[in-house]
Amino acid sequence: MAGLRVARSPGWYAGDPATMPEIVAGIERALRVLERLGATVEQVGLPGYELFNACGRVIFAAEAFSAHERQLRTHPRSFGRFTYQRIMPGAGICAADLLRAYQVRRHLTRALSGTVFGRYDVLITACGQATAARRR
Amino acid sequence: MTSVEREEAEVELEEAARRLSIEIPADLKGGVLHGYRALRDMTALLRRVEAEQQDEPGVRAGWPA
C-alpha cells in the first residue's frame, strides 16, 4: 500500500442529502486506513456528478431505444415495466442532444484522465448512496 | 419544470411516438413521460455546459458547481 496515490472526491456525494451518513463515514474510515498503511490521499475537484449522470442517462436512453426500437413497437409487453419506462423516453432524444452528450462525455473523460488518472493510481468515491438492506 | 414545459414535454413525446409508429401502453405512459421530462432537464443541462465551454477555453473551465 505504501506509495499508492489515492484521490478522493467527496464533492460527488458528501453534500447530497440522499447520501446516508454511514456512507460518508465509511469512506472516510477506509481512507484513514489507507493513509495509515502508507498511501497518499488527496482531495480532487471534479466536474459535478450531475453532468456524468446526465451524459450516462441521455446516451443510455438514446442507444437503448435504437437497439430495441422494433421490439418496443411490436411487443411492448415483452419488457418489464421498469425497463420499458427507462428505454422508451429515448424515442424523444434528438440527434443534436445525443451528439452534445457525446461531446460532454469526451470532456468529462479528459477531465478525469487529467485531474485524476494522470496523477493518481485510484479514485475513491461512493458507488451508492445507501447501505445494504438489512435482513429481517 | 413549469406546467407549460410539462405539457410541451408530453406533446413532444407523443409526436415522437406517433412518427415512429409506436403506441405506448396507457398504463406505462405516466412513467415514460416522467422519464422523458427528466431527460429533457438533462439535455438542457448538457446544452448549458457546451455554451460555457465555448466562452471559456480549457477542459475544466465553465463547469457548473
Backbone of each chain as ProteinMPNN parsed JSONL, in Angstrom:
{"seq_chain_A": "MAGLRVARSPGWYAGDPATMPEIVAGIERALRVLERLGATVEQVGLPGYELFNACGRVIFAAEAFSAHERQLRTHPRSFGRFTYQRIMPGAGICAADLLRAYQVRRHLTRALSGTVFGRYDVLITACGQATAARRR", "coords_chain_A": {"N_chain_A": [[0.83, -1.211, 0.0], [2.085, 1.146, 0.545], [3.069, 4.156, -0.924], [1.042, 4.214, -2.757], [-1.038, 6.263, -4.673], [-3.784, 8.043, -3.881], [-6.846, 9.428, -4.876], [-9.509, 11.444, -3.689], [-12.968, 12.267, -3.827], [-15.069, 13.88, -2.343], [-16.931, 15.78, -2.995], [-18.664, 14.745, -4.829], [-20.562, 13.267, -3.483], [-20.818, 13.708, -0.691], [-22.168, 16.058, 0.064], [-24.707, 15.632, -0.768], [-28.023, 15.289, 0.138], [-29.254, 12.859, -0.179], [-27.403, 10.951, 0.288], [-26.52, 8.541, 2.592], [-25.397, 9.118, 5.934], [-23.761, 7.103, 6.926], [-22.425, 6.154, 4.72], [-20.665, 8.211, 3.969], [-19.138, 8.369, 6.308], [-18.07, 5.796, 6.347], [-16.428, 5.725, 4.075], [-14.567, 7.71, 4.738], [-13.396, 6.48, 6.92], [-12.201, 4.288, 5.698], [-10.363, 5.577, 4.088], [-8.648, 6.649, 5.988], [-7.505, 4.341, 6.96], [-6.085, 3.5, 4.698], [-4.241, 5.599, 4.529], [-2.846, 5.206, 6.873], [-1.577, 2.904, 6.24], [0.278, 3.755, 4.485], [-0.409, 4.969, 2.083], [-0.848, 7.833, -0.074], [-3.204, 10.278, 0.299], [-5.283, 12.463, -1.371], [-7.486, 15.242, -1.903], [-9.54, 15.853, -4.724], [-10.816, 18.119, -7.217], [-13.616, 17.806, -9.222], [-15.617, 17.841, -12.268], [-19.141, 18.432, -11.801], [-21.158, 15.807, -10.378], [-23.685, 15.551, -11.475], [-23.387, 16.076, -14.143], [-22.028, 13.86, -15.182], [-23.975, 11.982, -14.645], [-26.095, 12.945, -16.236], [-25.012, 12.702, -18.828], [-24.66, 9.915, -18.961], [-27.317, 8.992, -18.651], [-28.7, 10.163, -20.826], [-27.307, 9.198, -23.078], [-27.555, 6.446, -22.674], [-30.381, 6.113, -22.826], [-30.965, 6.925, -25.467], [-29.371, 5.169, -27.03], [-30.243, 2.682, -26.155], [-32.927, 2.773, -26.882], [-32.621, 2.872, -29.651], [-31.489, 0.361, -30.117], [-33.552, -1.357, -29.372], [-35.807, -0.641, -30.724], [-37.584, -1.878, -32.635], [-38.7, -4.005, -31.202], [-39.911, -2.608, -29.128], [-41.922, -1.428, -30.513], [-43.434, -3.543, -31.579], [-43.8, -5.508, -29.58], [-44.417, -4.427, -26.873], [-45.06, -5.359, -24.344], [-43.256, -7.279, -23.797], [-41.205, -6.311, -22.392], [-40.143, -5.587, -19.058], [-41.933, -3.515, -16.736], [-40.339, -1.436, -15.533], [-38.041, -1.464, -17.127], [-39.096, -0.871, -19.67], [-40.044, 1.707, -19.19], [-37.689, 3.015, -18.74], [-36.337, 2.858, -21.156], [-38.017, 3.673, -23.288], [-38.374, 6.569, -23.178], [-36.177, 7.426, -24.617], [-36.93, 7.676, -27.221], [-37.583, 10.287, -27.701], [-35.281, 11.777, -27.83], [-33.286, 14.001, -29.58], [-31.024, 14.108, -32.43], [-29.105, 16.149, -32.157], [-28.999, 16.543, -29.386], [-28.054, 14.069, -28.536], [-25.521, 14.002, -29.747], [-24.387, 16.153, -28.459], [-24.283, 15.148, -25.873], [-22.389, 13.121, -26.267], [-20.224, 14.764, -26.815], [-19.87, 16.223, -24.416], [-19.305, 14.055, -22.81], [-16.781, 13.332, -23.786], [-15.286, 15.521, -22.871], [-15.591, 15.182, -20.118], [-14.293, 12.773, -19.787], [-11.697, 13.521, -20.456], [-11.242, 15.329, -18.388], [-11.304, 13.647, -16.168], [-9.16, 11.966, -16.81], [-7.026, 13.792, -16.862], [-7.145, 15.162, -14.385], [-7.345, 13.198, -12.467], [-6.448, 10.441, -13.198], [-4.012, 10.907, -14.37], [-2.394, 11.608, -12.322], [-2.888, 10.118, -10.095], [-3.275, 6.825, -8.633], [-5.664, 5.655, -8.092], [-9.151, 6.388, -7.762], [-11.189, 7.145, -5.121], [-14.502, 6.882, -4.313], [-18.069, 7.233, -3.725], [-20.125, 4.487, -4.612], [-22.683, 4.079, -4.304], [-25.561, 5.36, -2.603], [-26.725, 4.451, -0.371], [-26.656, 2.192, 2.397], [-26.287, -1.422, 2.456], [-29.326, -3.301, 2.417], [-30.77, -4.456, 5.452], [-31.273, -7.785, 6.576], [-34.353, -9.012, 7.64]], "CA_chain_A": [[0.0, 0.0, 0.0], [2.966, 2.318, 0.633], [3.326, 4.784, -2.222], [-0.178, 4.287, -3.573], [-1.576, 7.632, -4.734], [-5.246, 7.92, -3.829], [-7.637, 10.652, -4.998], [-10.839, 11.348, -3.106], [-13.84, 13.315, -4.387], [-16.3, 13.935, -1.528], [-17.899, 16.688, -3.618], [-19.618, 13.983, -5.628], [-21.59, 12.57, -2.72], [-20.94, 14.043, 0.73], [-23.138, 17.129, 0.283], [-26.016, 15.247, -1.284], [-28.836, 14.79, 1.257], [-29.68, 11.475, -0.406], [-26.33, 10.052, 0.717], [-26.626, 8.218, 4.021], [-24.178, 9.494, 6.671], [-22.895, 5.93, 7.093], [-21.602, 6.025, 3.52], [-19.581, 9.202, 4.079], [-18.27, 7.964, 7.421], [-17.366, 4.565, 5.968], [-15.348, 6.067, 3.13], [-13.523, 8.42, 5.486], [-12.708, 5.475, 7.742], [-11.361, 3.484, 4.802], [-9.245, 6.418, 3.648], [-7.687, 6.746, 7.095], [-6.775, 3.062, 6.985], [-5.125, 3.528, 3.593], [-3.154, 6.524, 4.907], [-2.057, 4.567, 7.923], [-0.775, 1.853, 5.609], [1.334, 4.355, 3.667], [-0.906, 5.598, 0.855], [-1.013, 9.286, -0.06], [-4.6, 10.561, -0.031], [-5.512, 13.882, -1.643], [-8.814, 15.587, -2.434], [-9.513, 16.438, -6.072], [-12.05, 18.761, -7.679], [-14.053, 17.227, -10.499], [-16.911, 18.354, -12.739], [-20.243, 17.956, -10.972], [-21.65, 14.463, -10.661], [-24.904, 15.605, -12.277], [-23.016, 16.043, -15.564], [-21.769, 12.454, -15.514], [-25.271, 11.31, -14.63], [-26.875, 13.375, -17.407], [-24.41, 12.062, -20.008], [-24.973, 8.49, -18.949], [-28.751, 8.744, -18.837], [-29.111, 10.553, -22.18], [-26.704, 8.265, -24.041], [-28.184, 5.137, -22.483], [-31.772, 6.098, -23.317], [-30.97, 7.012, -26.935], [-28.792, 3.954, -27.619], [-31.11, 1.541, -25.827], [-34.106, 2.872, -27.739], [-32.21, 2.493, -31.006], [-31.258, -1.09, -30.17], [-34.781, -2.127, -29.1], [-36.949, 0.061, -31.313], [-38.575, -2.763, -33.262], [-39.394, -4.761, -30.151], [-40.761, -1.661, -28.407], [-43.088, -1.166, -31.365], [-44.271, -4.716, -31.847], [-44.087, -6.302, -28.38], [-44.053, -3.603, -25.699], [-45.256, -6.104, -23.094], [-42.153, -8.218, -23.566], [-40.284, -5.639, -21.462], [-40.673, -5.296, -17.735], [-42.405, -2.124, -16.621], [-39.24, -0.527, -15.24], [-37.162, -1.401, -18.301], [-39.813, -0.142, -20.722], [-40.12, 3.125, -18.85], [-36.337, 3.578, -18.831], [-35.854, 2.883, -22.543], [-38.924, 4.357, -24.209], [-38.139, 8.016, -23.298], [-35.118, 7.688, -25.599], [-37.547, 7.991, -28.519], [-37.709, 11.732, -27.862], [-33.982, 12.468, -27.844], [-32.912, 14.347, -30.964], [-29.618, 13.847, -32.78], [-28.238, 17.209, -31.619], [-28.8, 16.316, -27.951], [-27.194, 12.902, -28.364], [-24.154, 14.398, -30.105], [-23.892, 17.015, -27.37], [-23.936, 14.264, -24.751], [-21.099, 12.501, -26.608], [-19.2, 15.8, -26.718], [-19.608, 16.471, -22.991], [-18.643, 12.85, -22.293], [-15.346, 13.425, -24.112], [-14.687, 16.488, -21.953], [-15.543, 14.58, -18.781], [-13.238, 11.755, -19.826], [-10.412, 14.235, -20.387], [-11.106, 15.903, -17.045], [-10.936, 12.548, -15.27], [-7.815, 11.493, -17.153], [-6.037, 14.792, -16.496], [-7.182, 15.54, -12.968], [-7.227, 12.049, -11.56], [-5.647, 9.274, -13.54], [-2.651, 11.298, -14.723], [-1.612, 11.903, -11.112], [-3.206, 9.194, -9.005], [-3.462, 5.426, -9.033], [-7.039, 5.222, -7.876], [-10.116, 7.374, -7.255], [-12.136, 6.525, -4.191], [-15.739, 7.655, -4.227], [-19.212, 6.381, -3.393], [-20.785, 3.863, -5.762], [-24.099, 4.007, -3.939], [-25.843, 6.358, -1.566], [-27.356, 3.797, 0.777], [-26.024, 0.955, 2.835], [-27.025, -2.617, 2.068], [-30.524, -3.525, 3.229], [-30.589, -5.485, 6.477], [-32.228, -8.886, 6.507], [-35.193, -9.034, 8.862]], "C_chain_A": [[0.863, 1.259, 0.0], [3.244, 2.861, -0.76], [2.109, 4.884, -3.11], [-0.749, 5.717, -3.515], [-3.099, 7.552, -4.886], [-5.895, 9.3, -3.954], [-8.995, 10.412, -4.359], [-11.686, 12.515, -3.616], [-15.137, 13.399, -3.593], [-17.359, 14.856, -2.129], [-18.951, 15.965, -4.431], [-20.764, 13.419, -4.8], [-21.84, 13.135, -1.325], [-22.006, 15.107, 0.988], [-24.54, 16.798, -0.176], [-26.865, 14.677, -0.144], [-29.308, 13.356, 1.072], [-28.614, 10.471, 0.029], [-26.434, 9.807, 2.216], [-25.313, 8.568, 4.724], [-23.212, 8.323, 6.837], [-21.963, 5.748, 5.897], [-20.396, 6.959, 3.618], [-18.597, 8.762, 5.163], [-17.454, 6.725, 7.054], [-16.21, 4.842, 5.016], [-14.211, 6.778, 3.855], [-12.711, 7.443, 6.336], [-11.746, 4.671, 6.885], [-10.141, 4.294, 4.335], [-8.193, 6.55, 4.749], [-6.874, 5.461, 7.217], [-5.711, 3.052, 5.897], [-3.943, 4.438, 3.933], [-2.231, 5.881, 5.942], [-1.134, 3.503, 7.336], [0.259, 2.43, 4.629], [0.874, 4.988, 2.372], [-0.966, 7.12, 1.031], [-2.438, 9.587, -0.531], [-4.767, 12.07, -0.223], [-6.909, 14.096, -2.221], [-8.666, 16.227, -3.809], [-10.864, 17.082, -6.384], [-12.402, 18.239, -9.058], [-15.318, 17.934, -10.975], [-18.042, 17.719, -11.931], [-20.759, 16.584, -11.386], [-22.866, 14.491, -11.577], [-24.59, 15.61, -13.775], [-22.738, 14.614, -16.015], [-23.093, 11.7, -15.61], [-26.083, 11.661, -15.884], [-26.323, 12.72, -18.675], [-24.82, 10.596, -20.089], [-26.428, 8.212, -19.265], [-29.189, 9.052, -20.271], [-28.571, 9.545, -23.201], [-27.345, 6.878, -23.899], [-29.565, 5.1, -23.116], [-31.802, 6.099, -24.846], [-30.469, 5.712, -27.565], [-29.677, 2.737, -27.346], [-32.368, 1.579, -26.686], [-33.766, 2.423, -29.156], [-32.074, 0.968, -31.135], [-32.562, -1.889, -30.085], [-36.016, -1.56, -29.782], [-38.014, -0.888, -31.873], [-39.395, -3.512, -32.218], [-40.338, -3.853, -29.342], [-42.043, -1.39, -29.197], [-44.022, -2.366, -31.415], [-44.667, -5.503, -30.594], [-43.72, -5.521, -27.104], [-44.17, -4.369, -24.384], [-44.156, -7.14, -22.853], [-41.089, -7.604, -22.651], [-40.945, -5.554, -20.085], [-41.052, -3.825, -17.663], [-41.238, -1.15, -16.459], [-38.347, -0.344, -16.475], [-37.819, -0.597, -19.421], [-39.782, 1.36, -20.441], [-38.752, 3.788, -18.793], [-35.913, 3.782, -20.28], [-36.711, 3.768, -23.437], [-38.724, 5.871, -24.282], [-37.04, 8.37, -24.297], [-35.659, 8.02, -26.98], [-37.575, 9.495, -28.779], [-36.398, 12.489, -27.908], [-33.574, 12.739, -29.285], [-31.408, 14.136, -31.162], [-28.688, 14.876, -32.157], [-27.959, 16.979, -30.133], [-27.916, 15.099, -27.699], [-25.738, 13.266, -28.674], [-23.548, 15.296, -29.032], [-23.494, 16.172, -26.163], [-22.609, 13.561, -25.025], [-19.962, 13.515, -26.415], [-18.841, 16.07, -25.247], [-18.915, 15.253, -22.379], [-17.148, 12.887, -22.582], [-14.642, 14.394, -23.166], [-14.56, 15.895, -20.547], [-14.44, 13.53, -18.704], [-11.87, 12.41, -19.71], [-10.175, 14.8, -18.983], [-10.685, 14.821, -16.055], [-9.508, 12.08, -15.532], [-6.767, 12.481, -16.667], [-5.978, 15.041, -15.004], [-6.896, 14.354, -12.054], [-6.183, 11.045, -12.051], [-4.263, 9.617, -14.081], [-1.772, 11.452, -13.492], [-1.836, 10.911, -9.978], [-3.39, 7.777, -9.549], [-4.926, 5.007, -8.965], [-7.885, 6.399, -7.387], [-11.079, 6.645, -6.331], [-13.34, 7.437, -4.044], [-16.875, 6.699, -3.88], [-19.773, 5.766, -4.673], [-22.265, 3.64, -5.46], [-24.329, 4.974, -2.799], [-26.46, 5.754, -0.318], [-26.563, 2.556, 1.144], [-26.86, -0.235, 2.374], [-28.231, -2.801, 2.999], [-30.244, -4.631, 4.258], [-31.682, -6.549, 6.335], [-33.044, -8.933, 7.779], [-35.349, -10.436, 9.394]], "O_chain_A": [[0.439, 2.311, -0.48], [3.61, 2.113, -1.666], [2.145, 5.578, -4.126], [-0.914, 6.29, -2.438], [-3.618, 7.059, -5.887], [-5.538, 10.227, -3.227], [-9.565, 9.326, -4.467], [-11.178, 13.619, -3.811], [-16.196, 13.033, -4.102], [-18.543, 14.734, -1.816], [-20.02, 16.515, -4.696], [-21.828, 13.121, -5.342], [-22.96, 13.052, -0.823], [-22.677, 15.067, 2.019], [-25.462, 17.593, 0.006], [-26.475, 13.688, 0.476], [-29.715, 12.703, 2.033], [-28.89, 9.275, 0.126], [-26.436, 10.747, 3.011], [-24.236, 8.342, 4.172], [-21.997, 8.515, 6.883], [-20.848, 5.247, 6.041], [-19.258, 6.552, 3.382], [-17.383, 8.78, 4.961], [-16.281, 6.622, 7.413], [-15.137, 4.253, 5.146], [-13.038, 6.489, 3.619], [-11.492, 7.569, 6.453], [-10.614, 4.402, 7.29], [-9.038, 3.762, 4.206], [-6.993, 6.56, 4.472], [-5.687, 5.5, 7.543], [-4.573, 2.649, 6.136], [-2.791, 4.099, 3.662], [-1.008, 6.005, 5.88], [-0.054, 3.237, 7.864], [1.023, 1.682, 4.018], [1.702, 5.504, 1.622], [-1.116, 7.623, 2.145], [-2.828, 9.196, -1.631], [-4.431, 12.855, 0.664], [-7.442, 13.244, -2.932], [-7.773, 17.045, -4.029], [-11.907, 16.654, -5.888], [-11.564, 18.236, -9.959], [-16.016, 18.558, -10.176], [-17.908, 16.598, -11.439], [-20.794, 16.242, -12.568], [-23.068, 13.57, -12.368], [-25.421, 15.2, -14.585], [-23.159, 14.204, -17.097], [-23.31, 10.897, -16.518], [-26.681, 10.786, -16.511], [-27.092, 12.235, -19.505], [-25.261, 10.106, -21.128], [-26.744, 7.313, -20.044], [-29.958, 8.294, -20.863], [-29.303, 9.097, -24.083], [-27.64, 6.222, -24.897], [-29.891, 4.171, -23.855], [-32.576, 5.358, -25.452], [-31.064, 5.21, -28.518], [-29.838, 1.87, -28.205], [-32.827, 0.542, -27.165], [-34.527, 1.687, -29.784], [-32.49, 0.374, -32.13], [-32.665, -2.972, -30.661], [-37.141, -1.947, -29.463], [-39.204, -0.714, -31.612], [-40.614, -3.638, -32.333], [-41.418, -4.275, -28.929], [-43.106, -1.154, -28.622], [-45.24, -2.228, -31.307], [-45.745, -6.096, -30.548], [-42.823, -5.917, -26.36], [-43.465, -4.066, -23.422], [-44.139, -7.8, -21.814], [-40.182, -8.299, -22.193], [-42.168, -5.461, -19.98], [-40.554, -3.0, -18.43], [-41.161, -0.149, -17.172], [-37.954, 0.771, -16.819], [-37.18, 0.251, -20.043], [-39.529, 2.171, -21.332], [-38.668, 5.016, -18.797], [-35.22, 4.746, -20.604], [-36.186, 4.527, -24.252], [-38.89, 6.434, -25.364], [-36.984, 9.504, -24.773], [-34.945, 8.576, -27.815], [-37.589, 9.931, -29.93], [-36.395, 13.715, -28.014], [-33.52, 11.825, -30.109], [-30.641, 14.007, -30.208], [-27.606, 14.529, -31.681], [-26.839, 17.187, -29.665], [-27.119, 15.092, -26.761], [-24.829, 12.877, -27.94], [-22.356, 15.213, -28.734], [-22.489, 16.45, -25.509], [-21.789, 13.418, -24.118], [-18.888, 13.176, -25.92], [-17.667, 16.136, -24.885], [-18.038, 15.4, -21.528], [-16.338, 12.519, -21.731], [-13.531, 14.122, -22.71], [-13.547, 16.085, -19.873], [-13.745, 13.412, -17.695], [-10.998, 11.94, -18.979], [-9.061, 14.756, -18.461], [-9.82, 15.044, -15.208], [-8.743, 11.83, -14.601], [-5.737, 12.08, -16.125], [-4.897, 15.121, -14.421], [-6.279, 14.502, -10.999], [-5.163, 10.827, -11.397], [-3.424, 8.73, -14.239], [-0.546, 11.43, -13.596], [-1.066, 10.869, -9.018], [-3.623, 7.564, -10.739], [-5.365, 4.115, -9.692], [-7.394, 7.286, -6.689], [-11.703, 5.656, -6.716], [-13.212, 8.611, -3.695], [-16.661, 5.493, -3.757], [-19.884, 6.442, -5.696], [-22.998, 3.077, -6.273], [-23.387, 5.363, -2.107], [-26.692, 6.448, 0.671], [-25.891, 1.954, 0.307], [-28.005, -0.072, 1.952], [-28.169, -2.502, 4.191], [-29.564, -5.613, 3.959], [-32.836, -6.254, 6.023], [-32.49, -8.899, 8.877], [-36.018, -10.641, 10.407]]}, "seq_chain_B": "MTSVEREEAEVELEEAARRLSIEIPADLKGGVLHGYRALRDMTALLRRVEAEQQDEPGVRAGWPA", "coords_chain_B": {"N_chain_B": [[-39.728, 22.496, -13.302], [-42.068, 24.074, -15.358], [-45.73, 24.224, -15.708], [-46.349, 24.607, -18.365], [-44.01, 23.714, -19.621], [-44.176, 21.07, -18.872], [-46.403, 20.245, -20.283], [-45.478, 20.694, -22.877], [-43.467, 18.799, -23.009], [-44.958, 16.457, -22.943], [-46.39, 16.64, -25.342], [-44.254, 16.585, -27.165], [-43.211, 14.009, -26.736], [-45.385, 12.407, -27.447], [-45.617, 13.067, -30.141], [-43.178, 12.144, -31.115], [-43.466, 9.399, -30.659], [-45.663, 8.859, -32.295], [-44.616, 9.493, -34.821], [-42.793, 7.461, -35.055], [-44.385, 5.318, -35.19], [-45.175, 4.038, -32.817], [-47.042, 2.743, -30.21], [-47.659, 3.69, -27.042], [-48.357, 1.783, -24.237], [-51.212, 2.503, -22.253], [-51.108, 2.252, -19.447], [-48.431, 2.456, -18.943], [-47.637, 4.87, -19.715], [-47.48, 7.143, -18.014], [-45.143, 6.732, -16.479], [-43.245, 6.66, -18.517], [-43.426, 9.234, -19.498], [-42.649, 10.677, -17.255], [-39.968, 9.88, -17.128], [-39.112, 10.939, -19.551], [-39.404, 13.687, -19.157], [-37.433, 14.08, -17.233], [-35.179, 13.473, -18.762], [-35.276, 15.579, -20.542], [-34.652, 17.752, -18.875], [-32.03, 17.034, -18.366], [-30.799, 17.108, -20.907], [-31.0, 19.822, -21.326], [-29.28, 20.773, -19.358], [-26.838, 19.751, -20.333], [-26.626, 21.215, -22.664], [-26.182, 23.772, -21.662], [-23.657, 23.489, -20.535], [-22.037, 23.149, -22.782], [-22.288, 25.698, -23.979], [-21.021, 27.304, -22.109], [-18.471, 26.288, -22.228], [-17.663, 27.096, -24.723], [-17.284, 29.748, -24.294], [-15.292, 29.795, -22.409], [-12.052, 28.865, -22.608], [-10.348, 25.716, -22.27], [-10.453, 22.58, -20.653], [-11.571, 22.257, -18.07], [-12.83, 24.564, -17.513], [-15.735, 26.469, -16.783], [-17.505, 24.554, -15.781], [-20.573, 23.789, -14.273], [-21.228, 24.447, -10.788]], "CA_chain_B": [[-40.369, 22.49, -14.627], [-43.375, 24.736, -15.299], [-46.804, 23.407, -16.283], [-46.222, 24.703, -19.827], [-42.934, 22.803, -20.026], [-44.669, 19.693, -18.696], [-47.279, 19.958, -21.428], [-44.619, 20.621, -24.067], [-42.78, 17.504, -22.981], [-45.934, 15.422, -23.293], [-46.652, 16.755, -26.784], [-43.044, 16.117, -27.866], [-43.105, 12.552, -26.64], [-46.473, 11.822, -28.249], [-45.281, 13.242, -31.563], [-42.076, 11.226, -31.437], [-44.017, 8.039, -30.717], [-46.514, 8.765, -33.488], [-43.728, 9.479, -36.001], [-42.112, 6.168, -35.101], [-45.448, 4.297, -35.189], [-45.126, 3.293, -31.565], [-48.137, 3.039, -29.301], [-47.239, 3.453, -25.657], [-49.494, 1.29, -23.443], [-51.739, 3.572, -21.389], [-50.689, 2.11, -18.048], [-46.994, 2.724, -18.841], [-47.355, 6.202, -20.257], [-47.094, 8.07, -16.947], [-43.736, 6.512, -16.15], [-42.432, 7.052, -19.676], [-43.434, 10.695, -19.535], [-41.809, 11.109, -16.13], [-38.577, 9.686, -17.56], [-38.791, 11.862, -20.648], [-39.209, 15.027, -18.573], [-36.111, 14.088, -16.59], [-34.183, 13.543, -19.844], [-35.323, 16.955, -21.066], [-33.855, 18.574, -17.953], [-30.621, 16.662, -18.515], [-30.27, 17.642, -22.171], [-30.862, 21.277, -21.131], [-28.04, 20.95, -18.587], [-25.691, 19.49, -21.218], [-26.519, 22.356, -23.595], [-25.58, 24.91, -20.943], [-22.229, 23.201, -20.386], [-21.372, 23.413, -24.049], [-22.235, 27.14, -24.2], [-19.997, 27.874, -21.241], [-17.148, 25.879, -22.688], [-17.289, 27.909, -25.879], [-16.833, 31.038, -23.781], [-14.124, 29.627, -21.547], [-11.162, 27.82, -23.107], [-9.841, 24.8, -21.249], [-11.382, 21.486, -20.389], [-12.247, 22.323, -16.781], [-13.486, 25.851, -17.314], [-17.152, 26.598, -17.075], [-18.385, 23.514, -15.248], [-21.469, 24.261, -13.209], [-20.799, 23.969, -9.46]], "C_chain_B": [[-41.769, 23.101, -14.509], [-44.443, 23.834, -15.923], [-46.765, 23.459, -17.814], [-45.153, 23.74, -20.329], [-43.372, 21.35, -19.897], [-45.559, 19.298, -19.866], [-46.473, 19.822, -22.71], [-43.938, 19.259, -24.145], [-43.733, 16.393, -23.409], [-46.215, 15.436, -24.797], [-45.464, 16.219, -27.582], [-42.968, 14.595, -27.889], [-44.176, 11.876, -27.498], [-46.165, 11.933, -29.741], [-44.17, 12.299, -31.988], [-42.604, 9.806, -31.584], [-44.864, 7.849, -31.972], [-45.654, 8.658, -34.747], [-43.059, 8.117, -36.17], [-43.105, 5.0, -35.11], [-45.385, 3.405, -33.957], [-46.298, 3.726, -30.692], [-47.703, 2.683, -27.881], [-48.45, 2.962, -24.865], [-49.908, 2.327, -22.403], [-51.216, 3.47, -19.961], [-49.195, 2.374, -17.851], [-46.657, 4.17, -19.195], [-46.872, 7.189, -19.19], [-45.617, 7.957, -16.607], [-42.814, 6.92, -17.282], [-42.32, 8.577, -19.73], [-42.56, 11.268, -18.423], [-40.325, 11.001, -16.518], [-38.176, 10.659, -18.652], [-38.574, 13.285, -20.127], [-37.846, 15.138, -17.902], [-35.013, 14.196, -17.653], [-34.121, 14.949, -20.438], [-34.495, 17.901, -20.182], [-32.363, 18.303, -18.143], [-30.031, 17.193, -19.817], [-30.113, 19.164, -22.069], [-29.577, 21.577, -20.359], [-26.822, 20.779, -19.498], [-25.525, 20.613, -22.236], [-25.862, 23.547, -22.914], [-24.077, 24.702, -20.784], [-21.496, 23.537, -21.66], [-21.23, 24.915, -24.266], [-21.134, 27.764, -23.356], [-18.607, 27.483, -21.69], [-16.705, 26.684, -23.901], [-16.753, 29.258, -25.425], [-15.521, 30.924, -23.024], [-13.229, 28.532, -22.099], [-10.667, 26.933, -21.963], [-10.893, 23.792, -20.864], [-12.192, 21.725, -19.126], [-12.976, 23.636, -16.567], [-14.978, 25.748, -17.572], [-18.034, 25.491, -16.576], [-19.31, 24.121, -14.219], [-21.023, 23.693, -11.87], [-21.63, 22.775, -9.063]], "O_chain_B": [[-42.56, 22.69, -13.659], [-44.134, 22.833, -16.57], [-47.103, 22.482, -18.481], [-45.347, 23.041, -21.323], [-42.992, 20.502, -20.705], [-45.486, 18.18, -20.375], [-46.745, 18.948, -23.533], [-43.849, 18.652, -25.213], [-43.347, 15.492, -24.154], [-46.271, 14.389, -25.442], [-45.643, 15.489, -28.557], [-42.696, 13.982, -28.921], [-43.902, 10.894, -28.187], [-46.422, 11.004, -30.507], [-44.206, 11.727, -33.077], [-42.237, 9.093, -32.519], [-44.793, 6.81, -32.629], [-45.925, 7.841, -35.627], [-42.795, 7.678, -37.289], [-42.706, 3.837, -35.045], [-45.522, 2.184, -34.043], [-46.516, 4.916, -30.466], [-47.42, 1.526, -27.57], [-49.471, 3.649, -24.82], [-49.064, 2.948, -21.757], [-50.914, 4.486, -19.334], [-48.738, 2.502, -16.716], [-45.531, 4.626, -18.995], [-45.96, 7.977, -19.438], [-44.925, 8.964, -16.464], [-41.734, 7.462, -17.048], [-41.247, 9.126, -19.978], [-41.822, 12.231, -18.635], [-39.537, 11.913, -16.266], [-37.046, 11.146, -18.682], [-37.681, 13.996, -20.588], [-37.183, 16.171, -17.995], [-34.036, 14.922, -17.47], [-33.049, 15.441, -20.791], [-33.74, 18.736, -20.68], [-31.541, 19.217, -18.089], [-28.897, 17.672, -19.837], [-29.194, 19.732, -22.661], [-28.868, 22.531, -20.679], [-25.884, 21.573, -19.438], [-24.402, 20.93, -22.629], [-25.066, 24.253, -23.533], [-23.309, 25.658, -20.89], [-20.431, 24.155, -21.617], [-20.169, 25.374, -24.691], [-20.404, 28.64, -23.82], [-17.664, 28.261, -21.547], [-15.513, 26.928, -24.089], [-15.885, 29.844, -26.073], [-14.729, 31.866, -23.005], [-13.612, 27.363, -22.062], [-10.586, 27.377, -20.817], [-12.077, 24.112, -20.762], [-13.386, 21.427, -19.102], [-13.662, 23.812, -15.56], [-15.422, 25.03, -18.467], [-19.219, 25.467, -16.907], [-18.866, 24.896, -13.372], [-20.498, 22.581, -11.813], [-21.434, 22.218, -7.982]]}, "name": "protein", "num_of_chains": 2, "seq": "MAGLRVARSPGWYAGDPATMPEIVAGIERALRVLERLGATVEQVGLPGYELFNACGRVIFAAEAFSAHERQLRTHPRSFGRFTYQRIMPGAGICAADLLRAYQVRRHLTRALSGTVFGRYDVLITACGQATAARRRMTSVEREEAEVELEEAARRLSIEIPADLKGGVLHGYRALRDMTALLRRVEAEQQDEPGVRAGWPA"}
